[in-house]
């Protein structure tokens, strides 16, 4: 995310969903810095925020799926 922000790929005027945000540390820090970001995590932050979103991050999500194809539907 830091690199995407540095390169201007992600900006403060974009809506961002941090899918799999865990306890929400990145969400909290980016909100404090003026970014329009919300988080979802089935365990730590289960409130769903309907989109659409300009950016969806999936940091630390794919590595915890038992069967990656099961998420494809």
DRENTORKOL-3810 file (N, C-alpha, C; in nm, 4 decimals):
REM DRENTORKOL-3810
@n.u->0.0824; n.v->-0.1168; n.w->0.0000; ca.u->0.0000; ca.v->0.0000; ca.w->0.0000; c.u->0.0879; c.v->0.1246; c.w->0.0000
@n.u->0.1933; n.v->0.1191; n.w->0.0773; ca.u->0.2851; ca.v->0.2339; ca.w->0.0832; c.u->0.3375; c.v->0.2686; c.w->-0.0561
@n.u->0.3741; n.v->0.1675; n.w->-0.1332; ca.u->0.4263; ca.v->0.1912; ca.w->-0.2679; c.u->0.3175; c.v->0.2430; c.w->-0.3608
@n.u->0.1973; n.v->0.1896; n.w->-0.3501; ca.u->0.0861; ca.v->0.2365; ca.w->-0.4340; c.u->0.0539; c.v->0.3827; c.w->-0.4055
@n.u->0.0621; n.v->0.4219; n.w->-0.2802; ca.u->0.0402; ca.v->0.5620; ca.w->-0.2432; c.u->0.1542; c.v->0.6480; c.w->-0.2960
@n.u->0.2764; n.v->0.6030; n.w->-0.2781; ca.u->0.3936; ca.v->0.6801; ca.w->-0.3226; c.u->0.3920; c.v->0.7041; c.w->-0.4734
@n.u->0.3420; n.v->0.6072; n.w->-0.5489; ca.u->0.3390; ca.v->0.6195; ca.w->-0.6942; c.u->0.2110; c.v->0.6849; c.w->-0.7455
@n.u->0.1190; n.v->0.7216; n.w->-0.6550; ca.u->-0.0043; ca.v->0.7879; ca.w->-0.6956; c.u->-0.1110; c.v->0.6957; c.w->-0.7498
@n.u->-0.0903; n.v->0.5654; n.w->-0.7338; ca.u->-0.1900; ca.v->0.4684; ca.w->-0.7789; c.u->-0.3120; c.v->0.4729; c.w->-0.6872
@n.u->-0.2901; n.v->0.4951; n.w->-0.5596; ca.u->-0.3956; ca.v->0.5103; ca.w->-0.4597; c.u->-0.3885; c.v->0.6528; c.w->-0.4057
@n.u->-0.5019; n.v->0.7220; n.w->-0.4081; ca.u->-0.5083; ca.v->0.8600; ca.w->-0.3619; c.u->-0.6200; c.v->0.8771; c.w->-0.2595
@n.u->-0.6180; n.v->0.9896; n.w->-0.1906; ca.u->-0.7163; ca.v->1.0154; ca.w->-0.0852; c.u->-0.8592; c.v->1.0285; c.w->-0.1370
@n.u->-0.8765; n.v->1.0576; n.w->-0.2638; ca.u->-1.0118; ca.v->1.0727; ca.w->-0.3166; c.u->-1.0728; c.v->0.9402; c.w->-0.3623
@n.u->-1.0008; n.v->0.8313; n.w->-0.3489; ca.u->-1.0517; ca.v->0.6990; ca.w->-0.3858; c.u->-1.1167; c.v->0.6321; c.w->-0.2658
@n.u->-1.2162; n.v->0.5493; n.w->-0.2924; ca.u->-1.2744; ca.v->0.4667; ca.w->-0.1863; c.u->-1.1984; c.v->0.3340; c.w->-0.1844
@n.u->-1.1621; n.v->0.2891; n.w->-0.0635; ca.u->-1.0765; ca.v->0.1715; ca.w->-0.0483; c.u->-1.1403; c.v->0.0741; c.w->0.0493
@n.u->-1.1395; n.v->-0.0546; n.w->0.0136; ca.u->-1.1799; ca.v->-0.1621; ca.w->0.1035; c.u->-1.0581; c.v->-0.2474; c.w->0.1314
@n.u->-1.0224; n.v->-0.2607; n.w->0.2572; ca.u->-0.9156; ca.v->-0.3521; ca.w->0.2981; c.u->-0.9832; c.v->-0.4822; c.w->0.3366
@n.u->-0.9911; n.v->-0.5744; n.w->0.2418; ca.u->-1.0584; ca.v->-0.7024; ca.w->0.2619; c.u->-0.9627; c.v->-0.7973; c.w->0.3328
@n.u->-1.0021; n.v->-0.8431; n.w->0.4502; ca.u->-0.9125; ca.v->-0.9243; ca.w->0.5319; c.u->-0.8236; c.v->-0.8354; c.w->0.6166
@n.u->-0.8823; n.v->-0.7307; n.w->0.6734; ca.u->-0.8048; ca.v->-0.6270; ca.w->0.7435; c.u->-0.7531; c.v->-0.6686; c.w->0.8802
@n.u->-0.7911; n.v->-0.7871; n.w->0.9270; ca.u->-0.7469; ca.v->-0.8281; ca.w->1.0608; c.u->-0.8033; c.v->-0.7339; c.w->1.1654
@n.u->-0.7198; n.v->-0.6892; n.w->1.2547; ca.u->-0.7661; ca.v->-0.5980; ca.w->1.3611; c.u->-0.7780; c.v->-0.4529; c.w->1.3144
@n.u->-0.7410; n.v->-0.4250; n.w->1.1915; ca.u->-0.7665; ca.v->-0.2939; ca.w->1.1334; c.u->-0.6581; c.v->-0.1900; c.w->1.1510
@n.u->-0.5375; n.v->-0.2306; n.w->1.1804; ca.u->-0.4289; ca.v->-0.1359; ca.w->1.2002; c.u->-0.4023; c.v->-0.0482; c.w->1.0790
@n.u->-0.3986; n.v->-0.1091; n.w->0.9603; ca.u->-0.3751; ca.v->-0.0308; ca.w->0.8383; c.u->-0.4914; c.v->0.0644; c.w->0.8127
@n.u->-0.6128; n.v->0.0165; n.w->0.8358; ca.u->-0.7314; ca.v->0.1001; ca.w->0.8157; c.u->-0.7254; c.v->0.2223; c.w->0.9069
@n.u->-0.6955; n.v->0.2003; n.w->1.0327; ca.u->-0.6883; ca.v->0.3098; ca.w->1.1297; c.u->-0.5828; c.v->0.4125; c.w->1.0904
@n.u->-0.4653; n.v->0.3645; n.w->1.0526; ca.u->-0.3569; ca.v->0.4560; ca.w->1.0147; c.u->-0.3906; c.v->0.5364; c.w->0.8897
@n.u->-0.4482; n.v->0.4700; n.w->0.7903; ca.u->-0.4806; ca.v->0.5401; ca.w->0.6664; c.u->-0.5979; c.v->0.6362; c.w->0.6853
@n.u->-0.6958; n.v->0.5991; n.w->0.7665; ca.u->-0.8051; ca.v->0.6926; ca.w->0.7969; c.u->-0.7502; c.v->0.8173; c.w->0.8654
@n.u->-0.6586; n.v->0.7992; n.w->0.9583; ca.u->-0.5988; ca.v->0.9124; ca.w->1.0292; c.u->-0.5210; c.v->1.0031; c.w->0.9332
@n.u->-0.4744; n.v->0.9447; n.w->0.8228; ca.u->-0.4000; ca.v->1.0218; ca.w->0.7240; c.u->-0.4907; c.v->1.0776; c.w->0.6139
@n.u->-0.6227; n.v->1.0624; n.w->0.6316; ca.u->-0.7174; ca.v->1.1235; ca.w->0.5389; c.u->-0.7661; c.v->1.0370; c.w->0.4248
@n.u->-0.7370; n.v->0.9061; n.w->0.4295; ca.u->-0.7830; ca.v->0.8180; ca.w->0.3228; c.u->-0.9234; c.v->0.7670; c.w->0.3528
@n.u->-1.0022; n.v->0.7484; n.w->0.2469; ca.u->-1.1394; ca.v->0.6990; ca.w->0.2558; c.u->-1.1350; c.v->0.5461; c.w->0.2507
@n.u->-1.1057; n.v->0.4844; n.w->0.3640; ca.u->-1.0846; ca.v->0.3396; ca.w->0.3687; c.u->-1.1685; c.v->0.2770; c.w->0.4796
@n.u->-1.2235; n.v->0.1594; n.w->0.4496; ca.u->-1.2930; ca.v->0.0779; ca.w->0.5485; c.u->-1.2343; c.v->-0.0622; c.w->0.5414
@n.u->-1.2566; n.v->-0.1394; n.w->0.6451; ca.u->-1.2030; ca.v->-0.2744; ca.w->0.6479; c.u->-1.3089; c.v->-0.3784; c.w->0.6723
@n.u->-1.2816; n.v->-0.4982; n.w->0.6232; ca.u->-1.3669; ca.v->-0.6141; ca.w->0.6495; c.u->-1.2772; c.v->-0.7319; c.w->0.6837
@n.u->-1.3152; n.v->-0.8029; n.w->0.7879; ca.u->-1.2487; ca.v->-0.9269; ca.w->0.8251; c.u->-1.3552; c.v->-1.0137; c.w->0.8918
@n.u->-1.3717; n.v->-1.1386; n.w->0.8499; ca.u->-1.4801; ca.v->-1.2194; ca.w->0.9053; c.u->-1.4719; c.v->-1.2392; c.w->1.0567
@n.u->-1.3536; n.v->-1.2296; n.w->1.1124; ca.u->-1.3391; ca.v->-1.2505; ca.w->1.2565; c.u->-1.3313; c.v->-1.1195; c.w->1.3339
@n.u->-1.2461; n.v->-1.0273; n.w->1.2906; ca.u->-1.2172; ca.v->-0.9059; ca.w->1.3677; c.u->-1.3053; c.v->-0.7867; c.w->1.3313
@n.u->-1.3504; n.v->-0.7783; n.w->1.2082; ca.u->-1.4314; ca.v->-0.6635; ca.w->1.1642; c.u->-1.5405; c.v->-0.7127; c.w->1.0690
@n.u->-1.6415; n.v->-0.7852; n.w->1.1218; ca.u->-1.7394; ca.v->-0.8518; ca.w->1.0360; c.u->-1.8470; c.v->-0.7623; c.w->0.9744
@n.u->-1.8483; n.v->-0.6337; n.w->1.0070; ca.u->-1.9484; ca.v->-0.5465; ca.w->0.9463; c.u->-1.9146; c.v->-0.5253; c.w->0.7988
@n.u->-2.0090; n.v->-0.5616; n.w->0.7116; ca.u->-1.9860; ca.v->-0.5485; ca.w->0.5682; c.u->-2.0184; c.v->-0.4070; c.w->0.5233
@n.u->-1.9342; n.v->-0.3523; n.w->0.4381; ca.u->-1.9528; ca.v->-0.2189; ca.w->0.3818; c.u->-1.9825; c.v->-0.2359; c.w->0.2328
@n.u->-2.1051; n.v->-0.2053; n.w->0.1902; ca.u->-2.1360; ca.v->-0.2234; ca.w->0.0484; c.u->-2.0561; c.v->-0.1282; c.w->-0.0393
@n.u->-2.0153; n.v->-0.1753; n.w->-0.1531; ca.u->-1.9372; ca.v->-0.0953; ca.w->-0.2469; c.u->-2.0286; c.v->-0.0202; c.w->-0.3402
@n.u->-1.9765; n.v->0.0181; n.w->-0.4521; ca.u->-1.8473; ca.v->-0.0232; ca.w->-0.5061; c.u->-1.7312; c.v->0.0552; c.w->-0.4461
@n.u->-1.6123; n.v->0.0009; n.w->-0.4643; ca.u->-1.4889; ca.v->0.0629; ca.w->-0.4176; c.u->-1.3962; c.v->0.0826; c.w->-0.5361
@n.u->-1.3181; n.v->0.1882; n.w->-0.5298; ca.u->-1.2187; ca.v->0.2117; ca.w->-0.6342; c.u->-1.1017; c.v->0.1149; c.w->-0.6217
@n.u->-1.0674; n.v->0.0796; n.w->-0.4978; ca.u->-0.9535; ca.v->-0.0079; ca.w->-0.4700; c.u->-0.9955; c.v->-0.1098; c.w->-0.3652
@n.u->-0.9597; n.v->-0.2359; n.w->-0.3874; ca.u->-0.9789; ca.v->-0.3415; ca.w->-0.2880; c.u->-0.8444; c.v->-0.4072; c.w->-0.2645
@n.u->-0.7985; n.v->-0.4045; n.w->-0.1391; ca.u->-0.6722; ca.v->-0.4705; ca.w->-0.1074; c.u->-0.7011; c.v->-0.6101; c.w->-0.0533
@n.u->-0.6104; n.v->-0.7018; n.w->-0.0789; ca.u->-0.6232; ca.v->-0.8407; ca.w->-0.0340; c.u->-0.4949; c.v->-0.8864; c.w->0.0340
@n.u->-0.4311; n.v->-0.7961; n.w->0.1065; ca.u->-0.3083; ca.v->-0.8329; ca.w->0.1749; c.u->-0.3377; c.v->-0.9411; c.w->0.2774
@n.u->-0.2557; n.v->-1.0439; n.w->0.2804; ca.u->-0.2674; ca.v->-1.1528; ca.w->0.3778; c.u->-0.4000; c.v->-1.2262; c.w->0.3681
@n.u->-0.4563; n.v->-1.2378; n.w->0.2491; ca.u->-0.5812; ca.v->-1.3114; ca.w->0.2315; c.u->-0.5560; c.v->-1.4422; c.w->0.1573
@n.u->-0.4957; n.v->-1.4339; n.w->0.0412; ca.u->-0.4782; ca.v->-1.5534; ca.w->-0.0410; c.u->-0.3931; c.v->-1.6589; c.w->0.0266
@n.u->-0.2999; n.v->-1.6163; n.w->0.1115; ca.u->-0.2121; ca.v->-1.7132; ca.w->0.1763; c.u->-0.2821; c.v->-1.7944; c.w->0.2856
@n.u->-0.4031; n.v->-1.7564; n.w->0.3260; ca.u->-0.4710; ca.v->-1.8310; ca.w->0.4323; c.u->-0.5895; c.v->-1.9136; c.w->0.3822
@n.u->-0.6144; n.v->-1.9124; n.w->0.2532; ca.u->-0.7213; ca.v->-1.9947; ca.w->0.1981; c.u->-0.6734; c.v->-2.1390; c.w->0.1888
@n.u->-0.7520; n.v->-2.2307; n.w->0.2447; ca.u->-0.7161; ca.v->-2.3722; ca.w->0.2349; c.u->-0.7187; c.v->-2.4187; c.w->0.0885
@n.u->-0.8225; n.v->-2.3775; n.w->0.0177; ca.u->-0.8381; ca.v->-2.4138; ca.w->-0.1220; c.u->-0.8706; c.v->-2.2869; c.w->-0.1996
@n.u->-0.7711; n.v->-2.2277; n.w->-0.2666; ca.u->-0.7943; ca.v->-2.1004; ca.w->-0.3363; c.u->-0.9110; c.v->-2.1046; c.w->-0.4340
@n.u->-0.9390; n.v->-2.2210; n.w->-0.4926; ca.u->-1.0483; ca.v->-2.2303; ca.w->-0.5896; c.u->-1.1842; c.v->-2.2262; c.w->-0.5220
@n.u->-1.1904; n.v->-2.2549; n.w->-0.3929; ca.u->-1.3191; ca.v->-2.2506; ca.w->-0.3231; c.u->-1.3711; c.v->-2.1082; c.w->-0.3136
@n.u->-1.2836; n.v->-2.0097; n.w->-0.3140; ca.u->-1.3258; ca.v->-1.8694; ca.w->-0.3056; c.u->-1.3752; c.v->-1.8181; c.w->-0.4397
@n.u->-1.3469; n.v->-1.8901; n.w->-0.5477; ca.u->-1.3847; ca.v->-1.8446; ca.w->-0.6803; c.u->-1.5331; c.v->-1.8678; c.w->-0.7080
@n.u->-1.5989; n.v->-1.9484; n.w->-0.6257; ca.u->-1.7421; ca.v->-1.9707; ca.w->-0.6444; c.u->-1.7646; c.v->-2.0808; c.w->-0.7356
END
